[in-house]
Amino acid sequence: MGLVATAIGEGAAAEFITYAKMHEKMKDFRKILDGEAEPPTELDLLTAVISNVVEYYRTHKNQEVMDKILRLCSRIKEPEFGVLLAKMCKNLDERAFIKLATRSKEAQTFTERFGKYLFD
């Protein structure tokens, strides 16, 4: 850390080192989204995965991605993080989210579990 701290300062170096360690632990979010890997249970890693999925959805608003997102919401062990993922996607474009979510083959399962938190 000493060399990094010399270049950018101690506080920024500590944040960078923490980020680098987290990045090493984080699985490829696409594998998690595709169901090939389990979502992490560590909350910091899970938050990073959710952020990556939301950014991916921002540029890939289609039915296949929505199906995967709704399935992922149910696979996340902490339900509030599943709700967070869905709300963040909904907040990007509510119309597109509702259109795609209601057409999803995952819609019934998702709505039963999370609908009361999203559609108030």
Biopython code that builds the backbone (N, CA, C, O; Angstrom):
import numpy as np
from Bio.PDB.StructureBuilder import StructureBuilder

atoms = [
    (1, "MET", "N", (0.822, -1.185, 0.000)),
    (1, "MET", "CA", (0.000, 0.000, 0.000)),
    (1, "MET", "C", (0.868, 1.252, 0.000)),
    (1, "MET", "O", (0.434, 2.303, -0.470)),
    (2, "GLY", "N", (2.064, 1.154, 0.510)),
    (2, "GLY", "CA", (2.947, 2.302, 0.629)),
    (2, "GLY", "C", (3.184, 3.018, -0.692)),
    (2, "GLY", "O", (3.143, 4.247, -0.747)),
    (3, "LEU", "N", (3.429, 2.270, -1.741)),
    (3, "LEU", "CA", (3.698, 2.873, -3.046)),
    (3, "LEU", "C", (2.452, 3.574, -3.598)),
    (3, "LEU", "O", (2.537, 4.677, -4.136)),
    (4, "VAL", "N", (1.309, 2.925, -3.457)),
    (4, "VAL", "CA", (0.050, 3.518, -3.916)),
    (4, "VAL", "C", (-0.256, 4.762, -3.095)),
    (4, "VAL", "O", (-0.652, 5.785, -3.653)),
    (5, "ALA", "N", (-0.076, 4.691, -1.774)),
    (5, "ALA", "CA", (-0.351, 5.830, -0.893)),
    (5, "ALA", "C", (0.527, 7.017, -1.234)),
    (5, "ALA", "O", (0.075, 8.159, -1.151)),
    (6, "THR", "N", (1.768, 6.774, -1.616)),
    (6, "THR", "CA", (2.668, 7.852, -1.998)),
    (6, "THR", "C", (2.135, 8.597, -3.214)),
    (6, "THR", "O", (2.266, 9.817, -3.315)),
    (7, "ALA", "N", (1.536, 7.857, -4.128)),
    (7, "ALA", "CA", (1.045, 8.463, -5.366)),
    (7, "ALA", "C", (-0.300, 9.182, -5.193)),
    (7, "ALA", "O", (-0.519, 10.237, -5.787)),
    (8, "ILE", "N", (-1.194, 8.614, -4.385)),
    (8, "ILE", "CA", (-2.553, 9.180, -4.345)),
    (8, "ILE", "C", (-3.031, 9.544, -2.943)),
    (8, "ILE", "O", (-4.137, 10.066, -2.802)),
    (9, "GLY", "N", (-2.256, 9.294, -1.923)),
    (9, "GLY", "CA", (-2.665, 9.602, -0.552)),
    (9, "GLY", "C", (-3.162, 8.355, 0.152)),
    (9, "GLY", "O", (-3.610, 7.399, -0.480)),
    (10, "GLU", "N", (-3.075, 8.383, 1.478)),
    (10, "GLU", "CA", (-3.399, 7.199, 2.274)),
    (10, "GLU", "C", (-4.870, 6.799, 2.196)),
    (10, "GLU", "O", (-5.182, 5.619, 2.034)),
    (11, "GLY", "N", (-5.770, 7.765, 2.308)),
    (11, "GLY", "CA", (-7.203, 7.463, 2.274)),
    (11, "GLY", "C", (-7.623, 6.846, 0.956)),
    (11, "GLY", "O", (-8.305, 5.822, 0.932)),
    (12, "ALA", "N", (-7.219, 7.468, -0.141)),
    (12, "ALA", "CA", (-7.563, 6.951, -1.469)),
    (12, "ALA", "C", (-6.914, 5.592, -1.705)),
    (12, "ALA", "O", (-7.506, 4.720, -2.340)),
    (13, "ALA", "N", (-5.702, 5.413, -1.196)),
    (13, "ALA", "CA", (-5.006, 4.130, -1.358)),
    (13, "ALA", "C", (-5.757, 3.021, -0.626)),
    (13, "ALA", "O", (-5.903, 1.921, -1.159)),
    (14, "ALA", "N", (-6.233, 3.296, 0.585)),
    (14, "ALA", "CA", (-6.980, 2.296, 1.344)),
    (14, "ALA", "C", (-8.253, 1.908, 0.602)),
    (14, "ALA", "O", (-8.592, 0.727, 0.524)),
    (15, "GLU", "N", (-8.965, 2.904, 0.051)),
    (15, "GLU", "CA", (-10.179, 2.616, -0.723)),
    (15, "GLU", "C", (-9.856, 1.794, -1.966)),
    (15, "GLU", "O", (-10.583, 0.860, -2.304)),
    (16, "PHE", "N", (-8.765, 2.142, -2.644)),
    (16, "PHE", "CA", (-8.359, 1.411, -3.845)),
    (16, "PHE", "C", (-8.031, -0.041, -3.526)),
    (16, "PHE", "O", (-8.439, -0.948, -4.251)),
    (17, "ILE", "N", (-7.295, -0.259, -2.443)),
    (17, "ILE", "CA", (-6.917, -1.617, -2.045)),
    (17, "ILE", "C", (-8.173, -2.425, -1.718)),
    (17, "ILE", "O", (-8.285, -3.584, -2.117)),
    (18, "THR", "N", (-9.114, -1.823, -0.996)),
    (18, "THR", "CA", (-10.370, -2.500, -0.666)),
    (18, "THR", "C", (-11.126, -2.863, -1.940)),
    (18, "THR", "O", (-11.643, -3.973, -2.069)),
    (19, "TYR", "N", (-11.186, -1.925, -2.873)),
    (19, "TYR", "CA", (-11.864, -2.183, -4.149)),
    (19, "TYR", "C", (-11.177, -3.323, -4.898)),
    (19, "TYR", "O", (-11.847, -4.214, -5.420)),
    (20, "ALA", "N", (-9.864, -3.300, -4.952)),
    (20, "ALA", "CA", (-9.120, -4.328, -5.684)),
    (20, "ALA", "C", (-9.368, -5.713, -5.083)),
    (20, "ALA", "O", (-9.524, -6.689, -5.818)),
    (21, "LYS", "N", (-9.404, -5.803, -3.763)),
    (21, "LYS", "CA", (-9.674, -7.089, -3.106)),
    (21, "LYS", "C", (-11.091, -7.563, -3.407)),
    (21, "LYS", "O", (-11.313, -8.746, -3.667)),
    (22, "MET", "N", (-12.052, -6.638, -3.372)),
    (22, "MET", "CA", (-13.442, -6.995, -3.654)),
    (22, "MET", "C", (-13.581, -7.439, -5.110)),
    (22, "MET", "O", (-14.286, -8.404, -5.405)),
    (23, "HIS", "N", (-12.917, -6.744, -6.001)),
    (23, "HIS", "CA", (-12.989, -7.074, -7.425)),
    (23, "HIS", "C", (-12.457, -8.477, -7.691)),
    (23, "HIS", "O", (-12.997, -9.196, -8.531)),
    (24, "GLU", "N", (-11.425, -8.862, -6.997)),
    (24, "GLU", "CA", (-10.873, -10.213, -7.139)),
    (24, "GLU", "C", (-11.885, -11.264, -6.719)),
    (24, "GLU", "O", (-11.985, -12.317, -7.350)),
    (25, "LYS", "N", (-12.645, -10.987, -5.648)),
    (25, "LYS", "CA", (-13.622, -11.946, -5.129)),
    (25, "LYS", "C", (-14.882, -12.024, -5.985)),
    (25, "LYS", "O", (-15.540, -13.063, -6.048)),
    (26, "MET", "N", (-15.208, -10.921, -6.638)),
    (26, "MET", "CA", (-16.484, -10.861, -7.353)),
    (26, "MET", "C", (-16.450, -11.749, -8.589)),
    (26, "MET", "O", (-15.536, -11.673, -9.409)),
    (27, "LYS", "N", (-17.469, -12.590, -8.699)),
    (27, "LYS", "CA", (-17.591, -13.433, -9.877)),
    (27, "LYS", "C", (-18.075, -12.571, -11.034)),
    (27, "LYS", "O", (-18.582, -11.469, -10.828)),
    (28, "ASP", "N", (-17.920, -13.065, -12.217)),
    (28, "ASP", "CA", (-18.433, -12.375, -13.389)),
    (28, "ASP", "C", (-19.947, -12.241, -13.245)),
    (28, "ASP", "O", (-20.653, -13.246, -13.168)),
    (29, "PHE", "N", (-20.448, -11.009, -13.209)),
    (29, "PHE", "CA", (-21.874, -10.800, -12.983)),
    (29, "PHE", "C", (-22.724, -11.440, -14.071)),
    (29, "PHE", "O", (-23.872, -11.802, -13.810)),
    (30, "ARG", "N", (-22.194, -11.591, -15.285)),
    (30, "ARG", "CA", (-22.967, -12.225, -16.357)),
    (30, "ARG", "C", (-23.230, -13.696, -16.042)),
    (30, "ARG", "O", (-24.304, -14.211, -16.354)),
    (31, "LYS", "N", (-22.270, -14.370, -15.433)),
    (31, "LYS", "CA", (-22.488, -15.764, -15.041)),
    (31, "LYS", "C", (-23.568, -15.850, -13.977)),
    (31, "LYS", "O", (-24.376, -16.779, -13.982)),
    (32, "ILE", "N", (-23.586, -14.894, -13.072)),
    (32, "ILE", "CA", (-24.620, -14.859, -12.043)),
    (32, "ILE", "C", (-25.966, -14.565, -12.681)),
    (32, "ILE", "O", (-26.957, -15.224, -12.368)),
    (33, "LEU", "N", (-26.010, -13.585, -13.570)),
    (33, "LEU", "CA", (-27.251, -13.235, -14.257)),
    (33, "LEU", "C", (-27.764, -14.402, -15.094)),
    (33, "LEU", "O", (-28.970, -14.638, -15.154)),
    (34, "ASP", "N", (-26.866, -15.123, -15.731)),
    (34, "ASP", "CA", (-27.254, -16.255, -16.577)),
    (34, "ASP", "C", (-27.603, -17.514, -15.786)),
    (34, "ASP", "O", (-28.039, -18.508, -16.368)),
    (35, "GLY", "N", (-27.416, -17.482, -14.464)),
    (35, "GLY", "CA", (-27.731, -18.635, -13.634)),
    (35, "GLY", "C", (-26.627, -19.673, -13.588)),
    (35, "GLY", "O", (-26.842, -20.781, -13.096)),
    (36, "GLU", "N", (-25.451, -19.336, -14.092)),
    (36, "GLU", "CA", (-24.325, -20.269, -14.100)),
    (36, "GLU", "C", (-23.517, -20.222, -12.805)),
    (36, "GLU", "O", (-22.703, -21.106, -12.539)),
    (37, "ALA", "N", (-23.750, -19.179, -12.002)),
    (37, "ALA", "CA", (-23.076, -19.032, -10.714)),
    (37, "ALA", "C", (-24.083, -18.456, -9.726)),
    (37, "ALA", "O", (-25.016, -17.749, -10.108)),
    (38, "GLU", "N", (-23.882, -18.765, -8.474)),
    (38, "GLU", "CA", (-24.779, -18.272, -7.428)),
    (38, "GLU", "C", (-24.437, -16.827, -7.070)),
    (38, "GLU", "O", (-23.271, -16.435, -7.121)),
    (39, "PRO", "N", (-25.439, -16.038, -6.713)),
    (39, "PRO", "CA", (-25.152, -14.678, -6.247)),
    (39, "PRO", "C", (-24.341, -14.743, -4.955)),
    (39, "PRO", "O", (-24.533, -15.654, -4.151)),
    (40, "PRO", "N", (-23.448, -13.794, -4.753)),
    (40, "PRO", "CA", (-22.659, -13.813, -3.517)),
    (40, "PRO", "C", (-23.537, -13.555, -2.296)),
    (40, "PRO", "O", (-24.606, -12.953, -2.404)),
    (41, "THR", "N", (-23.083, -14.008, -1.156)),
    (41, "THR", "CA", (-23.819, -13.760, 0.084)),
    (41, "THR", "C", (-23.236, -12.561, 0.833)),
    (41, "THR", "O", (-23.906, -11.979, 1.687)),
    (42, "GLU", "N", (-21.988, -12.190, 0.518)),
    (42, "GLU", "CA", (-21.385, -11.009, 1.140)),
    (42, "GLU", "C", (-22.099, -9.778, 0.582)),
    (42, "GLU", "O", (-22.195, -9.611, -0.634)),
    (43, "LEU", "N", (-22.594, -8.926, 1.463)),
    (43, "LEU", "CA", (-23.432, -7.811, 1.035)),
    (43, "LEU", "C", (-22.708, -6.815, 0.138)),
    (43, "LEU", "O", (-23.322, -6.257, -0.771)),
    (44, "ASP", "N", (-21.412, -6.575, 0.371)),
    (44, "ASP", "CA", (-20.688, -5.643, -0.487)),
    (44, "ASP", "C", (-20.542, -6.201, -1.904)),
    (44, "ASP", "O", (-20.666, -5.465, -2.883)),
    (45, "LEU", "N", (-20.281, -7.492, -2.006)),
    (45, "LEU", "CA", (-20.168, -8.122, -3.326)),
    (45, "LEU", "C", (-21.526, -8.189, -4.014)),
    (45, "LEU", "O", (-21.628, -7.963, -5.219)),
    (46, "LEU", "N", (-22.560, -8.498, -3.252)),
    (46, "LEU", "CA", (-23.903, -8.560, -3.808)),
    (46, "LEU", "C", (-24.330, -7.192, -4.339)),
    (46, "LEU", "O", (-24.943, -7.099, -5.402)),
    (47, "THR", "N", (-24.010, -6.153, -3.610)),
    (47, "THR", "CA", (-24.319, -4.798, -4.062)),
    (47, "THR", "C", (-23.588, -4.481, -5.361)),
    (47, "THR", "O", (-24.156, -3.856, -6.256)),
    (48, "ALA", "N", (-22.344, -4.903, -5.469)),
    (48, "ALA", "CA", (-21.580, -4.682, -6.708)),
    (48, "ALA", "C", (-22.202, -5.453, -7.871)),
    (48, "ALA", "O", (-22.293, -4.926, -8.980)),
    (49, "VAL", "N", (-22.627, -6.683, -7.633)),
    (49, "VAL", "CA", (-23.275, -7.476, -8.686)),
    (49, "VAL", "C", (-24.562, -6.788, -9.129)),
    (49, "VAL", "O", (-24.820, -6.659, -10.325)),
    (50, "ILE", "N", (-25.368, -6.348, -8.165)),
    (50, "ILE", "CA", (-26.625, -5.678, -8.491)),
    (50, "ILE", "C", (-26.359, -4.430, -9.329)),
    (50, "ILE", "O", (-27.060, -4.186, -10.311)),
    (51, "SER", "N", (-25.373, -3.653, -8.962)),
    (51, "SER", "CA", (-25.028, -2.449, -9.730)),
    (51, "SER", "C", (-24.644, -2.804, -11.162)),
    (51, "SER", "O", (-25.052, -2.128, -12.106)),
    (52, "ASN", "N", (-23.867, -3.855, -11.319)),
    (52, "ASN", "CA", (-23.471, -4.285, -12.665)),
    (52, "ASN", "C", (-24.668, -4.772, -13.473)),
    (52, "ASN", "O", (-24.765, -4.475, -14.664)),
    (53, "VAL", "N", (-25.571, -5.506, -12.856)),
    (53, "VAL", "CA", (-26.757, -6.004, -13.558)),
    (53, "VAL", "C", (-27.638, -4.836, -13.987)),
    (53, "VAL", "O", (-28.146, -4.826, -15.108)),
    (54, "VAL", "N", (-27.824, -3.855, -13.114)),
    (54, "VAL", "CA", (-28.647, -2.689, -13.464)),
    (54, "VAL", "C", (-28.033, -1.932, -14.638)),
    (54, "VAL", "O", (-28.746, -1.524, -15.555)),
    (55, "GLU", "N", (-26.739, -1.746, -14.617)),
    (55, "GLU", "CA", (-26.080, -1.056, -15.739)),
    (55, "GLU", "C", (-26.204, -1.863, -17.030)),
    (55, "GLU", "O", (-26.363, -1.292, -18.109)),
    (56, "TYR", "N", (-26.132, -3.179, -16.920)),
    (56, "TYR", "CA", (-26.308, -4.028, -18.090)),
    (56, "TYR", "C", (-27.731, -3.888, -18.633)),
    (56, "TYR", "O", (-27.934, -3.781, -19.842)),
    (57, "TYR", "N", (-28.704, -3.890, -17.733)),
    (57, "TYR", "CA", (-30.107, -3.730, -18.138)),
    (57, "TYR", "C", (-30.337, -2.373, -18.816)),
    (57, "TYR", "O", (-31.149, -2.265, -19.734)),
    (58, "ARG", "N", (-29.628, -1.355, -18.364)),
    (58, "ARG", "CA", (-29.773, -0.011, -18.945)),
    (58, "ARG", "C", (-29.581, -0.041, -20.468)),
    (58, "ARG", "O", (-30.262, 0.690, -21.187)),
    (59, "THR", "N", (-28.681, -0.864, -20.954)),
    (59, "THR", "CA", (-28.391, -0.919, -22.391)),
    (59, "THR", "C", (-28.918, -2.182, -23.068)),
    (59, "THR", "O", (-28.753, -2.358, -24.275)),
    (60, "HIS", "N", (-29.547, -3.056, -22.296)),
    (60, "HIS", "CA", (-30.072, -4.308, -22.850)),
    (60, "HIS", "C", (-31.492, -4.551, -22.351)),
    (60, "HIS", "O", (-31.765, -5.579, -21.732)),
    (61, "LYS", "N", (-32.373, -3.634, -22.611)),
    (61, "LYS", "CA", (-33.769, -3.762, -22.154)),
    (61, "LYS", "C", (-34.520, -4.648, -23.123)),
    (61, "LYS", "O", (-35.132, -4.168, -24.077)),
    (62, "ASN", "N", (-34.469, -5.942, -22.872)),
    (62, "ASN", "CA", (-35.199, -6.885, -23.713)),
    (62, "ASN", "C", (-35.762, -8.005, -22.848)),
    (62, "ASN", "O", (-35.431, -8.123, -21.668)),
    (63, "GLN", "N", (-36.606, -8.813, -23.444)),
    (63, "GLN", "CA", (-37.318, -9.837, -22.681)),
    (63, "GLN", "C", (-36.387, -10.866, -22.064)),
    (63, "GLN", "O", (-36.588, -11.273, -20.919)),
    (64, "GLU", "N", (-35.381, -11.288, -22.796)),
    (64, "GLU", "CA", (-34.456, -12.297, -22.273)),
    (64, "GLU", "C", (-33.741, -11.799, -21.016)),
    (64, "GLU", "O", (-33.616, -12.530, -20.034)),
    (65, "VAL", "N", (-33.279, -10.560, -21.055)),
    (65, "VAL", "CA", (-32.586, -9.998, -19.895)),
    (65, "VAL", "C", (-33.555, -9.820, -18.732)),
    (65, "VAL", "O", (-33.194, -10.085, -17.585)),
    (66, "MET", "N", (-34.779, -9.375, -19.008)),
    (66, "MET", "CA", (-35.767, -9.218, -17.940)),
    (66, "MET", "C", (-36.069, -10.554, -17.277)),
    (66, "MET", "O", (-36.155, -10.633, -16.051)),
    (67, "ASP", "N", (-36.231, -11.601, -18.075)),
    (67, "ASP", "CA", (-36.471, -12.931, -17.501)),
    (67, "ASP", "C", (-35.344, -13.319, -16.547)),
    (67, "ASP", "O", (-35.593, -13.834, -15.457)),
    (68, "LYS", "N", (-34.117, -13.071, -16.961)),
    (68, "LYS", "CA", (-32.958, -13.412, -16.137)),
    (68, "LYS", "C", (-32.917, -12.575, -14.862)),
    (68, "LYS", "O", (-32.575, -13.080, -13.793)),
    (69, "ILE", "N", (-33.267, -11.297, -14.976)),
    (69, "ILE", "CA", (-33.254, -10.423, -13.805)),
    (69, "ILE", "C", (-34.294, -10.872, -12.786)),
    (69, "ILE", "O", (-34.000, -10.952, -11.594)),
    (70, "LEU", "N", (-35.504, -11.166, -13.247)),
    (70, "LEU", "CA", (-36.548, -11.601, -12.325)),
    (70, "LEU", "C", (-36.185, -12.929, -11.671)),
    (70, "LEU", "O", (-36.476, -13.143, -10.494)),
    (71, "ARG", "N", (-35.557, -13.813, -12.421)),
    (71, "ARG", "CA", (-35.104, -15.095, -11.863)),
    (71, "ARG", "C", (-34.007, -14.848, -10.824)),
    (71, "ARG", "O", (-33.994, -15.479, -9.767)),
    (72, "LEU", "N", (-33.085, -13.927, -11.130)),
    (72, "LEU", "CA", (-32.011, -13.600, -10.200)),
    (72, "LEU", "C", (-32.573, -13.004, -8.910)),
    (72, "LEU", "O", (-32.093, -13.325, -7.823)),
    (73, "CYS", "N", (-33.566, -12.158, -9.016)),
    (73, "CYS", "CA", (-34.182, -11.577, -7.815)),
    (73, "CYS", "C", (-34.616, -12.676, -6.852)),
    (73, "CYS", "O", (-34.436, -12.548, -5.641)),
    (74, "SER", "N", (-35.177, -13.734, -7.375)),
    (74, "SER", "CA", (-35.637, -14.839, -6.534)),
    (74, "SER", "C", (-34.487, -15.694, -6.011)),
    (74, "SER", "O", (-34.627, -16.353, -4.980)),
    (75, "ARG", "N", (-33.368, -15.692, -6.701)),
    (75, "ARG", "CA", (-32.214, -16.500, -6.274)),
    (75, "ARG", "C", (-31.378, -15.808, -5.201)),
    (75, "ARG", "O", (-30.597, -16.460, -4.508)),
    (76, "ILE", "N", (-31.535, -14.504, -5.061)),
    (76, "ILE", "CA", (-30.781, -13.770, -4.044)),
    (76, "ILE", "C", (-31.355, -14.133, -2.678)),
    (76, "ILE", "O", (-32.562, -14.031, -2.459)),
    (77, "LYS", "N", (-30.490, -14.556, -1.765)),
    (77, "LYS", "CA", (-30.949, -15.052, -0.461)),
    (77, "LYS", "C", (-31.614, -13.977, 0.388)),
    (77, "LYS", "O", (-32.568, -14.268, 1.109)),
    (78, "GLU", "N", (-31.137, -12.762, 0.319)),
    (78, "GLU", "CA", (-31.717, -11.663, 1.087)),
    (78, "GLU", "C", (-32.796, -11.004, 0.234)),
    (78, "GLU", "O", (-32.460, -10.296, -0.716)),
    (79, "PRO", "N", (-34.075, -11.207, 0.532)),
    (79, "PRO", "CA", (-35.157, -10.713, -0.322)),
    (79, "PRO", "C", (-35.111, -9.210, -0.577)),
    (79, "PRO", "O", (-35.494, -8.753, -1.654)),
    (80, "GLU", "N", (-34.646, -8.438, 0.408)),
    (80, "GLU", "CA", (-34.611, -6.994, 0.189)),
    (80, "GLU", "C", (-33.645, -6.599, -0.922)),
    (80, "GLU", "O", (-33.806, -5.548, -1.541)),
    (81, "PHE", "N", (-32.646, -7.433, -1.178)),
    (81, "PHE", "CA", (-31.725, -7.141, -2.266)),
    (81, "PHE", "C", (-32.341, -7.520, -3.613)),
    (81, "PHE", "O", (-32.028, -6.909, -4.635)),
    (82, "GLY", "N", (-33.217, -8.526, -3.614)),
    (82, "GLY", "CA", (-33.982, -8.826, -4.827)),
    (82, "GLY", "C", (-34.906, -7.678, -5.173)),
    (82, "GLY", "O", (-35.040, -7.304, -6.338)),
    (83, "VAL", "N", (-35.545, -7.118, -4.149)),
    (83, "VAL", "CA", (-36.412, -5.952, -4.345)),
    (83, "VAL", "C", (-35.587, -4.764, -4.821)),
    (83, "VAL", "O", (-36.005, -4.038, -5.724)),
    (84, "LEU", "N", (-34.430, -4.565, -4.224)),
    (84, "LEU", "CA", (-33.547, -3.462, -4.629)),
    (84, "LEU", "C", (-33.196, -3.564, -6.106)),
    (84, "LEU", "O", (-33.275, -2.574, -6.833)),
    (85, "LEU", "N", (-32.810, -4.749, -6.550)),
    (85, "LEU", "CA", (-32.470, -4.953, -7.963)),
    (85, "LEU", "C", (-33.646, -4.596, -8.856)),
    (85, "LEU", "O", (-33.486, -3.867, -9.836)),
    (86, "ALA", "N", (-34.817, -5.101, -8.527)),
    (86, "ALA", "CA", (-35.996, -4.825, -9.352)),
    (86, "ALA", "C", (-36.348, -3.347, -9.343)),
    (86, "ALA", "O", (-36.667, -2.786, -10.391)),
    (87, "LYS", "N", (-36.297, -2.706, -8.184)),
    (87, "LYS", "CA", (-36.635, -1.281, -8.102)),
    (87, "LYS", "C", (-35.647, -0.423, -8.894)),
    (87, "LYS", "O", (-36.037, 0.544, -9.548)),
    (88, "MET", "N", (-34.376, -0.784, -8.829)),
    (88, "MET", "CA", (-33.384, -0.014, -9.574)),
    (88, "MET", "C", (-33.632, -0.130, -11.079)),
    (88, "MET", "O", (-33.509, 0.853, -11.809)),
    (89, "CYS", "N", (-33.976, -1.317, -11.532)),
    (89, "CYS", "CA", (-34.302, -1.495, -12.957)),
    (89, "CYS", "C", (-35.582, -0.744, -13.304)),
    (89, "CYS", "O", (-35.656, -0.091, -14.345)),
    (90, "LYS", "N", (-36.571, -0.830, -12.456)),
    (90, "LYS", "CA", (-37.841, -0.133, -12.680)),
    (90, "LYS", "C", (-37.619, 1.379, -12.758)),
    (90, "LYS", "O", (-38.231, 2.058, -13.583)),
    (91, "ASN", "N", (-36.744, 1.901, -11.897)),
    (91, "ASN", "CA", (-36.485, 3.341, -11.879)),
    (91, "ASN", "C", (-35.773, 3.845, -13.128)),
    (91, "ASN", "O", (-35.832, 5.037, -13.429)),
    (92, "LEU", "N", (-35.111, 2.971, -13.850)),
    (92, "LEU", "CA", (-34.463, 3.390, -15.099)),
    (92, "LEU", "C", (-35.500, 3.770, -16.148)),
    (92, "LEU", "O", (-35.357, 4.771, -16.850)),
    (93, "ASP", "N", (-36.542, 2.956, -16.242)),
    (93, "ASP", "CA", (-37.592, 3.178, -17.241)),
    (93, "ASP", "C", (-38.806, 2.370, -16.808)),
    (93, "ASP", "O", (-38.933, 1.194, -17.152)),
    (94, "GLU", "N", (-39.693, 2.999, -16.058)),
    (94, "GLU", "CA", (-40.817, 2.286, -15.457)),
    (94, "GLU", "C", (-41.702, 1.625, -16.502)),
    (94, "GLU", "O", (-42.149, 0.492, -16.318)),
    (95, "ARG", "N", (-41.952, 2.326, -17.586)),
    (95, "ARG", "CA", (-42.809, 1.774, -18.643)),
    (95, "ARG", "C", (-42.236, 0.490, -19.229)),
    (95, "ARG", "O", (-42.930, -0.519, -19.350)),
    (96, "ALA", "N", (-40.959, 0.547, -19.591)),
    (96, "ALA", "CA", (-40.300, -0.627, -20.177)),
    (96, "ALA", "C", (-40.248, -1.768, -19.163)),
    (96, "ALA", "O", (-40.466, -2.928, -19.514)),
    (97, "PHE", "N", (-39.960, -1.438, -17.912)),
    (97, "PHE", "CA", (-39.877, -2.467, -16.884)),
    (97, "PHE", "C", (-41.214, -3.196, -16.741)),
    (97, "PHE", "O", (-41.257, -4.426, -16.741)),
    (98, "ILE", "N", (-42.295, -2.441, -16.621)),
    (98, "ILE", "CA", (-43.614, -3.056, -16.428)),
    (98, "ILE", "C", (-44.004, -3.871, -17.658)),
    (98, "ILE", "O", (-44.545, -4.970, -17.539)),
    (99, "LYS", "N", (-43.728, -3.328, -18.830)),
    (99, "LYS", "CA", (-44.052, -4.052, -20.070)),
    (99, "LYS", "C", (-43.313, -5.387, -20.123)),
    (99, "LYS", "O", (-43.918, -6.428, -20.379)),
    (100, "LEU", "N", (-42.014, -5.353, -19.881)),
    (100, "LEU", "CA", (-41.207, -6.572, -19.956)),
    (100, "LEU", "C", (-41.509, -7.516, -18.796)),
    (100, "LEU", "O", (-41.581, -8.730, -18.985)),
    (101, "ALA", "N", (-41.683, -6.967, -17.607)),
    (101, "ALA", "CA", (-41.928, -7.814, -16.431)),
    (101, "ALA", "C", (-43.256, -8.547, -16.539)),
    (101, "ALA", "O", (-43.348, -9.717, -16.167)),
    (102, "THR", "N", (-44.284, -7.876, -17.044)),
    (102, "THR", "CA", (-45.589, -8.536, -17.134)),
    (102, "THR", "C", (-45.622, -9.596, -18.230)),
    (102, "THR", "O", (-46.442, -10.513, -18.182)),
    (103, "ARG", "N", (-44.748, -9.479, -19.201)),
    (103, "ARG", "CA", (-44.661, -10.482, -20.272)),
    (103, "ARG", "C", (-43.724, -11.635, -19.939)),
    (103, "ARG", "O", (-43.655, -12.624, -20.669)),
    (104, "SER", "N", (-43.016, -11.502, -18.849)),
    (104, "SER", "CA", (-42.001, -12.487, -18.490)),
    (104, "SER", "C", (-42.619, -13.801, -18.034)),
    (104, "SER", "O", (-43.663, -13.826, -17.383)),
    (105, "LYS", "N", (-41.954, -14.880, -18.389)),
    (105, "LYS", "CA", (-42.385, -16.196, -17.907)),
    (105, "LYS", "C", (-42.112, -16.335, -16.409)),
    (105, "LYS", "O", (-42.601, -17.265, -15.768)),
    (106, "GLU", "N", (-41.332, -15.411, -15.859)),
    (106, "GLU", "CA", (-41.023, -15.406, -14.427)),
    (106, "GLU", "C", (-41.978, -14.502, -13.650)),
    (106, "GLU", "O", (-41.860, -14.394, -12.430)),
    (107, "ALA", "N", (-42.920, -13.853, -14.330)),
    (107, "ALA", "CA", (-43.756, -12.807, -13.725)),
    (107, "ALA", "C", (-44.566, -13.304, -12.538)),
    (107, "ALA", "O", (-44.622, -12.624, -11.513)),
    (108, "GLN", "N", (-45.186, -14.453, -12.644)),
    (108, "GLN", "CA", (-46.056, -14.906, -11.567)),
    (108, "GLN", "C", (-45.269, -15.159, -10.288)),
    (108, "GLN", "O", (-45.641, -14.681, -9.216)),
    (109, "THR", "N", (-44.195, -15.903, -10.405)),
    (109, "THR", "CA", (-43.373, -16.197, -9.230)),
    (109, "THR", "C", (-42.826, -14.918, -8.623)),
    (109, "THR", "O", (-42.850, -14.732, -7.406)),
    (110, "PHE", "N", (-42.329, -14.032, -9.496)),
    (110, "PHE", "CA", (-41.763, -12.772, -9.031)),
    (110, "PHE", "C", (-42.822, -11.923, -8.322)),
    (110, "PHE", "O", (-42.581, -11.413, -7.229)),
    (111, "THR", "N", (-43.986, -11.775, -8.944)),
    (111, "THR", "CA", (-45.049, -10.931, -8.392)),
    (111, "THR", "C", (-45.553, -11.467, -7.057)),
    (111, "THR", "O", (-45.828, -10.695, -6.139)),
    (112, "GLU", "N", (-45.673, -12.778, -6.950)),
    (112, "GLU", "CA", (-46.111, -13.367, -5.686)),
    (112, "GLU", "C", (-45.146, -13.033, -4.555)),
    (112, "GLU", "O", (-45.555, -12.785, -3.420)),
    (113, "ARG", "N", (-43.867, -13.032, -4.884)),
    (113, "ARG", "CA", (-42.870, -12.805, -3.840)),
    (113, "ARG", "C", (-42.597, -11.326, -3.589)),
    (113, "ARG", "O", (-42.417, -10.917, -2.442)),
    (114, "PHE", "N", (-42.563, -10.509, -4.663)),
    (114, "PHE", "CA", (-42.098, -9.133, -4.521)),
    (114, "PHE", "C", (-43.081, -8.052, -4.964)),
    (114, "PHE", "O", (-42.833, -6.870, -4.728)),
    (115, "GLY", "N", (-44.172, -8.422, -5.589)),
    (115, "GLY", "CA", (-45.086, -7.433, -6.170)),
    (115, "GLY", "C", (-45.554, -6.370, -5.207)),
    (115, "GLY", "O", (-45.663, -5.204, -5.584)),
    (116, "LYS", "N", (-45.833, -6.743, -3.970)),
    (116, "LYS", "CA", (-46.337, -5.779, -2.985)),
    (116, "LYS", "C", (-45.312, -4.684, -2.678)),
    (116, "LYS", "O", (-45.683, -3.610, -2.204)),
    (117, "TYR", "N", (-44.026, -4.943, -2.942)),
    (117, "TYR", "CA", (-42.985, -3.958, -2.678)),
    (117, "TYR", "C", (-42.743, -3.036, -3.871)),
    (117, "TYR", "O", (-42.197, -1.944, -3.716)),
    (118, "LEU", "N", (-43.145, -3.473, -5.049)),
    (118, "LEU", "CA", (-42.846, -2.708, -6.254)),
    (118, "LEU", "C", (-44.022, -1.932, -6.809)),
    (118, "LEU", "O", (-43.851, -0.835, -7.341)),
    (119, "PHE", "N", (-45.180, -2.477, -6.694)),
    (119, "PHE", "CA", (-46.339, -1.905, -7.367)),
    (119, "PHE", "C", (-47.326, -1.340, -6.348)),
    (119, "PHE", "O", (-48.464, -1.795, -6.231)),
    (120, "ASP", "N", (-46.848, -0.333, -5.615)),
    (120, "ASP", "CA", (-47.700, 0.265, -4.594)),
    (120, "ASP", "C", (-48.459, 1.454, -5.107)),
    (120, "ASP", "O", (-49.222, 2.068, -4.361)),
]
sb = StructureBuilder()
sb.init_structure("model")
sb.init_model(0)
sb.init_chain("A")
sb.init_seg("    ")
for serial, (resi, resn, name, xyz) in enumerate(atoms, 1):
    if name == "N":
        sb.init_residue(resn, " ", resi, " ")
    sb.init_atom(name, np.array(xyz, "f"), 0.0, 1.0, " ", f" {name:<3s}", serial, name[0])
structure = sb.get_structure()
